[in-house]
């Protein structure tokens, strides 16, 4: 039998006046998983997290912790802890004082507090020498680690994160993404994480929940969410994608008016499909050698621009009234801006969404 979820939401609503910030959310968190909530601004992510942490009460529905209803249990009476975007560190305290604070509130003896604080600093990749350092002298990345060490010192069953890496530079953020994921694996605690960074969500998560207008549009693994989105919104939200408006022809093919061309659809197209959008990820597009002969879904256009992405490169190709992104690894002998190129895609690598 599958293990019971550590926390559940059952038909949860949260209203502010007549505004439904969270609408009919039913969701279960598995013990020991890294679950990330993503979605556009105003989709309800932070409101949902605040209810999970006990800082807000749901208007309707129930929140269960190990099967027990906790709607009315305040945050300080739950075995959970929040790492805020602002970090909420105490500026008048040392690093050690900040980490020990939740233990001091519990009445833990000083010697035991320090021993646990040192362990949590080590787990958070901070040297023991930082213990007596004023927290105001720490860099942004070091403060992130102090906030994480303080949350771990509390020894919660679930850690909630409200965009903790949003205010730091890209290189440091990449380092901390991996460190946080490593800590979650090492401690085997349940992490529930909010981010605007799709890259963070893809790198760190076991499962992702995509929110829209207070509801959950899709829940799944990073691979499922990215490769098999349930609708156009999720597909566009979870990464760059080429979009083509199409209608269904009498012979079953798709017709693109802007390109003046027929397109072979994926084999999974529903017989009821009449019009909608065909979508292809840039990495599923390819440049085609003219010597290959005629292939399915191959077109010609002008290579208008190129974007270097480290080991990869993206080409912007203009084809009549449409623009496409084609992504591939960087290598010698690639075409340059202004060249006429042929490009295409395998029909099974495309996704079709009806209007």
C-alpha positions in Angstrom: 0.0 0.0 0.0 1.2 3.5 -0.7 2.3 5.6 2.3 -0.2 8.1 3.8 0.6 11.7 2.7 2.2 13.9 5.3 -0.1 16.8 4.4 -3.3 17.2 2.4 -5.6 19.9 1.2 -9.2 18.9 0.7 -11.3 21.3 -1.4 -9.5 24.4 0.1 -10.8 27.9 -0.8 -9.4 31.2 0.3 -11.4 34.3 -0.3 -10.5 38.0 0.3 -13.8 39.7 0.0 -15.3 38.4 -3.2 -11.9 37.5 -4.7 -11.0 33.8 -4.7 -7.3 33.8 -4.2 -7.3 30.0 -3.9 -10.1 28.0 -5.5 -11.0 24.3 -4.7 -7.5 23.0 -4.2 -7.2 19.3 -3.4 -3.6 18.2 -3.1 -1.5 15.7 -1.2 2.2 16.0 -0.3 4.2 12.8 0.0 6.6 12.5 2.9 10.2 13.2 1.9 9.4 14.8 -1.4 10.5 18.1 -2.9 7.3 19.8 -4.2 7.4 23.1 -6.0 4.6 25.5 -6.8 5.0 27.7 -9.8 2.6 30.1 -11.6 2.3 33.7 -12.7 2.0 36.5 -10.2 -1.4 36.5 -8.6 -2.1 32.8 -9.2 -2.4 32.0 -5.5 1.0 30.4 -4.7 1.9 32.5 -1.6 -1.7 32.4 -0.3 -1.7 28.6 -0.5 1.7 28.4 1.2 0.6 30.7 4.1 -2.4 28.4 4.7 -0.1 25.3 4.7 2.2 27.0 7.2 -0.7 28.1 9.5 -0.4 31.9 8.9 -3.8 32.1 7.2 -6.9 30.0 7.6 -8.9 28.6 4.7 -12.3 30.0 4.0 -13.6 26.5 3.1 -12.1 23.1 3.0 -9.7 21.2 5.3 -5.9 21.0 5.8 -4.8 17.7 7.2 -1.4 17.0 8.8 -0.8 13.2 9.1 -4.6 12.8 8.9 -5.4 15.4 11.6 -7.3 18.6 10.8 -5.1 21.6 11.5 -7.2 24.5 10.0 -7.2 26.3 13.4 -3.8 25.3 14.6 -1.4 28.4 14.5 2.0 28.3 12.8 3.9 28.0 16.1 2.0 24.9 17.0 2.7 23.0 13.8 5.8 20.9 13.1 6.6 23.1 10.1 8.9 26.0 9.4 9.0 28.8 6.8 12.0 30.3 5.0 10.9 33.7 3.8 12.0 35.6 0.8 13.2 38.4 3.1 14.9 35.7 5.3 13.7 37.5 8.5 17.1 37.1 10.2 17.7 39.1 13.5 20.3 41.8 12.6 21.4 42.3 16.2 22.3 38.6 16.6 25.3 36.6 15.5 25.0 33.7 13.0 24.9 31.3 15.9 22.3 33.3 17.8 20.0 33.3 14.7 20.4 29.6 14.2 19.8 28.8 17.9 16.8 31.1 18.3 14.0 28.5 17.7 15.8 26.1 20.1 16.0 28.9 22.7 12.3 29.5 22.4 11.7 25.8 23.0 13.8 25.9 26.2 16.6 23.7 24.9 19.8 23.9 27.2 22.6 26.2 25.9 25.1 23.4 25.3 22.6 21.3 23.3 21.6 24.4 21.3 25.1 25.1 20.2 25.8 21.5 19.3 22.7 21.4 17.1 23.4 24.9 15.6 26.9 23.8 14.6 25.6 20.7 12.9 23.0 22.7 11.0 25.7 25.2 9.9 27.8 22.4 8.6 24.8 20.9 6.8 24.1 24.3 5.2 27.7 24.6 4.0 28.8 27.3 6.4 32.1 27.0 8.3 31.9 26.7 12.1 34.0 29.9 12.3 30.9 31.8 11.3 29.1 30.9 14.5 30.2 34.1 16.3 30.1 36.3 13.3 27.5 39.2 13.2 24.9 38.2 10.7 25.0 41.7 9.2 28.6 41.0 8.0 27.4 38.0 5.9 26.9 38.1 2.2 23.6 37.4 0.5 24.4 33.8 -0.1 25.7 33.3 3.4 22.5 34.8 4.8 20.5 32.3 2.7 22.5 29.5 4.3 22.0 31.0 7.8 18.2 31.1 7.3 18.2 27.5 6.1 20.3 26.4 9.1 17.9 28.1 11.4 14.9 26.3 9.8 16.8 23.0 10.1 17.6 23.7 13.7 13.9 23.7 14.5 13.8 20.2 13.2 10.4 20.5 11.4 8.7 17.8 9.5 8.0 20.1 6.6 9.9 23.1 5.4 8.2 25.8 3.4 10.1 28.2 1.1 8.7 31.4 -0.3 11.0 32.3 -3.2 14.2 32.3 -1.0 16.6 32.7 -4.0 14.9 35.5 -5.9 17.2 38.3 -4.8 20.6 36.8 -5.4 22.8 36.7 -8.5 22.5 33.9 -11.1 25.8 32.1 -10.4 25.2 31.9 -6.6 21.5 30.9 -7.2 22.7 27.9 -9.3 25.0 26.8 -6.4 22.3 27.2 -3.8 19.7 25.3 -5.9 22.0 22.2 -5.8 22.8 22.7 -2.1 19.2 22.9 -1.1 18.3 19.8 -3.1 21.3 18.0 -1.6 20.1 19.0 1.9 16.6 17.8 1.2 17.9 14.4 0.1 20.3 14.2 3.1 17.6 15.1 5.7 14.8 13.3 3.9 12.4 16.1 5.0 9.5 17.3 3.0 10.2 20.6 1.2 7.4 22.7 -0.3 8.9 25.4 -2.4 7.6 28.5 -4.3 9.6 30.0 -7.1 9.1 32.2 -10.2 12.2 30.5 -11.7 11.1 27.6 -14.0 14.8 26.5 -14.0 14.8 26.2 -10.2 11.6 24.2 -10.3 12.9 21.8 -13.0 16.3 21.3 -11.3 15.1 20.9 -7.7 11.7 19.2 -7.7 10.3 15.7 -7.5 6.9 17.1 -8.5 5.7 20.5 -9.7 2.3 22.0 -9.3 1.4 24.7 -11.9 -1.1 27.3 -10.5 -3.4 29.5 -12.5 -6.2 31.8 -11.2 -6.2 30.2 -7.8 -6.4 26.6 -9.1 -4.0 23.8 -10.1 -3.6 23.5 -13.8 -1.4 20.5 -13.7 0.6 18.4 -11.2 3.4 16.1 -12.3 7.2 15.4 -12.4 9.3 18.0 -14.1 9.5 15.7 -17.2 5.8 15.2 -17.3 5.0 18.9 -16.9 7.5 20.0 -19.6 7.0 17.2 -22.1 3.3 16.4 -21.7 1.5 19.6 -20.7 -2.2 19.3 -20.4 -3.0 22.5 -22.1 -1.5 25.5 -23.9 -1.1 27.6 -20.8 1.1 25.0 -19.1 3.0 24.4 -22.3 3.8 28.1 -22.7 4.4 28.7 -19.0 6.9 25.9 -18.6 9.4 27.1 -21.3 10.0 28.4 -24.7 7.9 27.0 -27.5 7.1 27.5 -31.1 3.4 28.1 -31.7 1.5 27.7 -35.0 -2.2 28.4 -35.5 -3.7 25.5 -37.5 -7.0 24.2 -38.8 -7.9 20.6 -39.7 -8.1 19.7 -43.4 -10.5 17.2 -44.9 -7.7 14.7 -45.4 -6.7 14.8 -41.8 -3.7 17.1 -42.3 -3.3 20.4 -40.6 -3.3 23.7 -42.5 -1.3 26.7 -41.4 -2.7 29.9 -43.1 0.2 32.1 -42.2 2.7 29.7 -43.8 0.5 28.7 -46.6 1.4 25.1 -46.0 0.1 21.7 -44.9 1.5 20.2 -41.7 1.6 16.6 -40.6 0.1 16.3 -37.1 1.1 14.0 -34.3 -0.5 10.6 -34.4 -2.4 11.3 -31.2 -4.5 14.0 -32.8 -8.2 13.6 -31.8 -10.6 13.0 -34.7 -12.8 15.8 -33.3 -10.0 18.4 -33.6 -10.9 21.3 -35.9 -8.7 24.2 -35.0 -6.1 25.2 -32.4 -2.4 25.6 -31.9 0.5 23.2 -32.8 3.4 23.7 -30.4 7.0 22.5 -30.7 9.9 23.0 -28.2 13.0 24.7 -29.8 15.1 21.7 -28.9 12.7 19.4 -30.9 13.2 21.5 -34.0 16.2 20.8 -36.3 18.1 22.3 -39.1 17.7 20.1 -42.2 20.5 19.4 -44.8 19.1 20.0 -48.3 20.8 16.8 -49.4 18.5 14.7 -47.1 15.7 14.9 -49.7 12.1 15.6 -49.0 11.0 15.1 -45.3 7.8 15.6 -43.4 7.3 19.1 -41.9 10.3 20.7 -43.5 10.3 24.4 -44.4 12.7 27.1 -45.6 13.4 30.5 -44.1 15.9 33.2 -43.3 18.2 32.8 -40.2 17.5 36.2 -38.8 19.3 36.1 -35.4 21.2 33.7 -33.1 21.4 33.6 -29.3 24.4 31.9 -27.7 23.3 29.9 -24.5 26.6 28.5 -23.3 27.0 25.1 -24.8 23.8 25.6 -26.9 22.7 28.0 -29.5 19.3 29.2 -30.6 18.5 30.3 -34.1 15.6 32.7 -34.9 14.3 31.7 -38.3 11.7 33.8 -40.2 9.4 31.8 -42.5 6.9 34.0 -44.3 4.7 35.5 -41.5 6.0 33.2 -38.7 9.1 33.1 -36.5 10.6 29.9 -35.2 13.3 29.1 -32.6 15.6 26.2 -33.3 18.0 25.1 -30.6 21.0 22.9 -31.0 24.5 22.3 -29.5 27.2 24.7 -30.6 29.7 23.3 -33.1 31.8 24.3 -36.0 30.3 24.9 -39.4 26.9 26.3 -38.2 25.0 28.7 -40.4 25.1 32.5 -39.7 22.6 35.3 -39.6 21.3 36.1 -43.1 21.6 32.5 -44.4 18.7 30.7 -46.0 18.2 27.5 -44.1 15.8 24.5 -44.1 14.3 23.5 -40.8 11.7 21.1 -39.5 10.4 18.7 -36.8 9.2 15.2 -36.3 5.4 15.2 -36.1 5.5 13.1 -32.9 7.6 15.8 -31.2 4.8 18.4 -31.6 1.9 19.0 -29.2 -1.6 20.0 -30.4 -4.1 22.0 -28.3 -7.6 22.8 -29.5 -9.1 26.2 -29.0 
